[in-house]
Amino acid sequence: MMLLGLFAVSFGIGVVAPLAGVGGGVLYTPLLLGFTNINPDIVRGAGLTVATYSSIMASTRLFRQRIAPFRLVILASAVLMPSGVLGAQMGIYVTSLGKWGIGLLRVALGVVMFLVVAVLLLKRVDWPEGSCDGRAVRIFNLAYSYHDQVLGKAVNYCPARLGFGLLIQALVGFAAGFFGLGAGWALIPVYNLVMLLPLRVAVAAANASIGIANSATLWVFLHSNKLNPEIYIVSGLAVILGSLLGARLLTTAPLRLIRSIVIVIMALNGVQLVIKGGLEMAGL
């Protein structure tokens, strides 16, 4: 019965996530940690799985169009992977402290949910103006071009503030591993607003980075026996099926309304996590 309910929830997340412009992991992990008593490590491992599947499904079309900047994605993944592994190991250590540690994890995740809501409310820029004069751009050959169907012409771009952007990505990777969240909610604004990549490129780069980096982070949960095969398979399959339906609804669904509802749910989920975690920390 629990697996059936988990399938339904995961399927719903798969449908709603692409419509709301968020990753599946950022909905899956907080909801299960806030409203169930499943082992937090199992939930976090499954959440990373959901985030990985969501990213792959969301980026398929963009990959076919060759929009993702490959060398930049590899460079970012080299930062995201070790920080994600460190975050996952730290999260497992915290939950091993018992009820107090699990409560601390829930409270911290609740606070992060408020941050996620704030980030999602940021206005993104379709085609930010950047410069290709940076030294790092020349060293790593990070000058790119793609054909934008909306503009009907080629768009040339390069990442700006590369060092600062990678530093923020290291923090994002740690948080993703620690909480078992997808990192798209943070990586897209970093690529778009900090590194000044076109929005379409930022989405493709974020999804590609998550797909690569999460493979290393998931190894930590697998090595620690924190991946439940039943939950892993049921959640992953349901998200894939839901994502297929969500992709079909992209042209007809009221996206702004759905996004607003999801943001409200995330804020309320954050309150629930803080309350539940606070009670656990207090021993109640």
C-alpha positions as CSV (number, residue, x, y, z in Angstrom):
1,M,0.0,0.0,0.0
2,M,2.9,2.4,0.9
3,L,4.5,1.7,-2.5
4,L,1.2,2.4,-4.3
5,G,1.0,5.8,-2.5
6,L,4.6,6.5,-3.3
7,F,4.0,5.7,-7.0
8,A,1.1,8.1,-7.1
9,V,3.0,10.9,-5.4
10,S,6.1,10.4,-7.6
11,F,3.9,10.3,-10.7
12,G,2.3,13.6,-9.7
13,I,5.7,15.1,-9.1
14,G,6.8,13.9,-12.5
15,V,3.8,15.6,-14.1
16,V,4.0,18.9,-12.2
17,A,7.8,19.5,-12.1
18,P,8.3,20.3,-15.8
19,L,5.2,22.4,-15.8
20,A,6.3,24.4,-12.8
21,G,9.9,24.7,-14.1
22,V,11.4,22.9,-11.1
23,G,13.3,19.6,-10.7
24,G,11.5,16.5,-9.3
25,G,14.0,16.1,-6.4
26,V,13.2,19.5,-4.9
27,L,9.6,18.4,-4.5
28,Y,10.1,14.7,-3.7
29,T,12.6,14.9,-0.8
30,P,10.9,17.7,1.2
31,L,7.4,16.2,0.8
32,L,8.5,12.8,2.0
33,L,10.7,14.1,4.9
34,G,7.9,16.5,5.9
35,F,4.9,14.1,5.8
36,T,6.3,10.6,6.2
37,N,8.5,8.7,8.7
38,I,10.6,6.9,6.1
39,N,14.3,6.8,7.0
40,P,15.7,10.2,5.9
41,D,18.7,8.6,4.2
42,I,16.5,6.4,2.1
43,V,14.4,9.4,1.2
44,R,17.5,11.5,0.3
45,G,18.9,8.8,-1.9
46,A,15.6,8.3,-3.7
47,G,15.3,12.1,-4.0
48,L,18.6,12.3,-5.8
49,T,17.4,9.5,-8.1
50,V,14.2,11.4,-8.9
51,A,16.3,14.5,-9.6
52,T,18.6,12.6,-11.9
53,Y,15.7,11.1,-13.9
54,S,13.9,14.4,-14.1
55,S,17.0,16.2,-15.4
56,I,17.6,13.5,-18.1
57,M,14.0,13.6,-19.2
58,A,13.9,17.4,-19.2
59,S,17.1,17.8,-21.2
60,T,16.6,15.2,-23.9
61,R,15.2,17.7,-26.4
62,L,17.9,20.4,-25.6
63,F,20.6,17.7,-26.0
64,R,19.3,16.8,-29.5
65,Q,19.6,20.5,-30.4
66,R,23.2,20.6,-29.1
67,I,22.6,23.5,-26.8
68,A,24.4,22.3,-23.7
69,P,28.0,23.7,-23.5
70,F,29.9,20.5,-23.1
71,R,33.3,21.8,-21.8
72,L,31.6,24.1,-19.3
73,V,29.4,21.3,-18.1
74,I,32.5,19.0,-17.5
75,L,34.2,21.8,-15.7
76,A,31.2,22.4,-13.5
77,S,30.8,18.7,-12.9
78,A,34.3,18.5,-11.6
79,V,33.2,20.9,-8.9
80,L,29.8,19.5,-8.3
81,M,30.8,15.9,-7.9
82,P,33.2,16.2,-5.0
83,S,31.1,18.7,-3.2
84,G,28.0,16.5,-3.7
85,V,29.8,13.5,-2.3
86,L,31.0,15.4,0.7
87,G,27.5,16.7,1.3
88,A,26.0,13.2,1.1
89,Q,28.5,11.8,3.6
90,M,27.9,14.7,6.0
91,G,24.2,14.2,5.7
92,I,24.5,10.5,6.6
93,Y,26.7,11.4,9.5
94,V,24.1,13.9,10.8
95,T,21.3,11.4,10.6
96,S,23.4,8.8,12.5
97,L,23.3,11.1,15.5
98,G,19.8,9.9,16.2
99,K,16.5,11.8,16.6
100,W,18.3,15.1,17.3
101,G,20.3,14.8,14.0
102,I,17.2,13.8,12.0
103,G,15.3,16.8,13.5
104,L,18.2,19.1,12.6
105,L,18.2,17.8,9.0
106,R,14.4,18.5,8.7
107,V,14.7,22.0,10.1
108,A,17.6,22.9,7.9
109,L,15.8,21.5,4.9
110,G,12.7,23.6,5.8
111,V,14.9,26.7,5.8
112,V,16.3,25.7,2.4
113,M,12.8,25.4,1.1
114,F,12.2,29.1,1.9
115,L,15.5,29.8,0.0
116,V,14.3,27.7,-3.0
117,V,11.0,29.7,-3.1
118,A,13.0,33.0,-3.0
119,V,15.2,31.8,-5.9
120,L,12.2,30.6,-7.9
121,L,10.8,34.1,-7.7
122,L,13.9,35.7,-9.2
123,K,13.3,37.1,-12.7
124,R,15.5,35.3,-15.2
125,V,17.0,36.9,-18.4
126,D,16.5,35.1,-21.8
127,W,19.6,36.6,-23.4
128,P,21.9,38.4,-20.9
129,E,24.7,40.4,-22.3
130,G,28.1,39.0,-21.5
131,S,31.7,39.4,-22.6
132,C,34.1,36.8,-24.2
133,D,37.3,38.7,-23.2
134,G,37.9,36.7,-20.0
135,R,41.2,34.8,-19.6
136,A,39.5,31.7,-18.3
137,V,37.3,31.7,-21.5
138,R,40.4,31.6,-23.6
139,I,42.2,29.0,-21.5
140,F,39.3,26.5,-21.4
141,N,38.0,27.4,-24.9
142,L,34.5,28.4,-23.5
143,A,33.3,30.5,-26.4
144,Y,30.0,29.0,-27.8
145,S,27.3,29.6,-30.4
146,Y,23.9,28.0,-31.0
147,H,21.0,28.7,-33.3
148,D,18.1,30.2,-31.3
149,Q,14.7,29.3,-33.0
150,V,12.9,32.2,-31.2
151,L,15.4,34.9,-32.5
152,G,15.9,33.0,-35.8
153,K,19.7,33.6,-35.7
154,A,22.9,32.4,-34.1
155,V,23.6,33.4,-30.5
156,N,27.2,33.8,-29.4
157,Y,27.9,33.6,-25.7
158,C,30.6,32.9,-23.1
159,P,30.4,32.3,-19.3
160,A,31.2,35.3,-17.2
161,R,32.6,35.4,-13.6
162,L,33.6,31.7,-14.0
163,G,35.5,31.5,-10.7
164,F,32.7,33.0,-8.6
165,G,30.1,30.8,-10.5
166,L,32.0,27.6,-9.8
167,L,32.4,28.6,-6.1
168,I,28.6,29.0,-5.8
169,Q,28.1,25.7,-7.6
170,A,30.3,23.9,-5.1
171,L,28.0,25.2,-2.3
172,V,25.0,24.1,-4.4
173,G,26.5,20.6,-4.9
174,F,27.1,20.2,-1.2
175,A,23.5,21.2,-0.4
176,A,22.2,18.8,-3.1
177,G,24.1,15.9,-1.6
178,F,23.4,16.8,2.0
179,F,19.6,17.2,1.5
180,G,19.1,14.8,-1.4
181,L,17.7,17.6,-3.6
182,G,18.0,18.2,-7.3
183,A,20.2,21.3,-7.9
184,G,18.4,22.7,-10.9
185,W,16.5,25.3,-8.9
186,A,19.9,26.9,-8.0
187,L,22.1,26.0,-11.0
188,I,19.8,27.6,-13.6
189,P,19.9,31.0,-11.9
190,V,23.7,30.6,-11.3
191,Y,24.3,29.9,-15.0
192,N,21.8,32.5,-16.1
193,L,22.2,35.4,-13.7
194,V,25.7,35.0,-12.4
195,M,27.6,33.5,-15.4
196,L,25.3,35.3,-17.9
197,L,24.4,32.3,-20.1
198,P,21.3,32.5,-22.3
199,L,18.3,31.0,-20.4
200,R,17.9,28.1,-22.8
201,V,21.6,27.3,-22.5
202,A,21.4,27.6,-18.7
203,V,18.6,25.1,-18.5
204,A,20.5,22.6,-20.7
205,A,23.7,23.1,-18.8
206,A,22.0,22.7,-15.4
207,N,20.3,19.5,-16.4
208,A,23.5,18.0,-17.9
209,S,25.5,19.0,-14.8
210,I,23.0,17.3,-12.5
211,G,22.9,14.1,-14.5
212,I,26.7,13.8,-14.3
213,A,27.3,15.0,-10.8
214,N,24.5,13.0,-9.2
215,S,26.0,9.7,-10.4
216,A,28.9,10.2,-8.0
217,T,26.7,11.4,-5.1
218,L,24.3,8.4,-5.5
219,W,27.4,6.1,-5.1
220,V,27.7,7.3,-1.5
221,F,24.1,6.2,-0.7
222,L,24.7,2.9,-2.6
223,H,28.0,2.2,-0.8
224,S,26.3,3.0,2.6
225,N,23.3,0.7,1.8
226,K,21.0,3.7,1.9
227,L,19.3,3.0,-1.5
228,N,16.1,1.0,-1.0
229,P,15.6,-0.9,-4.3
230,E,11.7,-0.9,-4.1
231,I,11.5,2.8,-3.3
232,Y,14.2,3.6,-5.9
233,I,12.5,1.7,-8.7
234,V,8.9,2.8,-7.9
235,S,9.9,6.4,-7.5
236,G,12.1,6.5,-10.6
237,L,9.6,4.7,-12.9
238,A,6.7,6.9,-11.7
239,V,8.6,10.1,-12.3
240,I,9.6,9.1,-15.8
241,L,6.0,8.2,-16.7
242,G,4.8,11.5,-15.1
243,S,7.4,13.5,-17.0
244,L,6.2,12.1,-20.3
245,L,2.7,13.3,-19.5
246,G,4.0,16.7,-18.2
247,A,5.9,17.3,-21.4
248,R,2.7,16.7,-23.4
249,L,0.8,19.2,-21.2
250,L,3.4,22.0,-21.6
251,T,1.5,23.7,-24.5
252,T,-1.9,23.6,-23.0
253,A,-1.6,23.7,-19.1
254,P,-1.9,27.1,-17.2
255,L,1.9,27.2,-16.4
256,R,1.8,30.4,-14.4
257,L,-1.0,29.1,-12.1
258,I,0.7,25.7,-11.7
259,R,4.0,27.4,-10.8
260,S,2.3,29.6,-8.3
261,I,0.6,26.7,-6.6
262,V,3.8,24.7,-6.5
263,I,5.6,27.6,-4.9
264,V,2.9,27.9,-2.2
265,I,3.1,24.2,-1.5
266,M,6.9,24.4,-1.2
267,A,6.6,27.2,1.3
268,L,4.0,25.3,3.4
269,N,6.2,22.2,3.2
270,G,9.0,24.3,4.6
271,V,6.9,25.3,7.6
272,Q,5.9,21.7,8.1
273,L,9.6,20.6,8.1
274,V,10.7,23.2,10.6
275,I,7.8,22.3,13.0
276,K,8.4,18.5,12.7
277,G,12.1,18.9,12.9
278,G,11.9,21.2,15.9
279,L,9.7,18.8,17.8
280,E,12.2,16.0,17.1
281,M,15.1,18.1,18.3
282,A,13.1,18.9,21.5
283,G,12.5,15.2,22.0
284,L,8.7,15.5,21.6
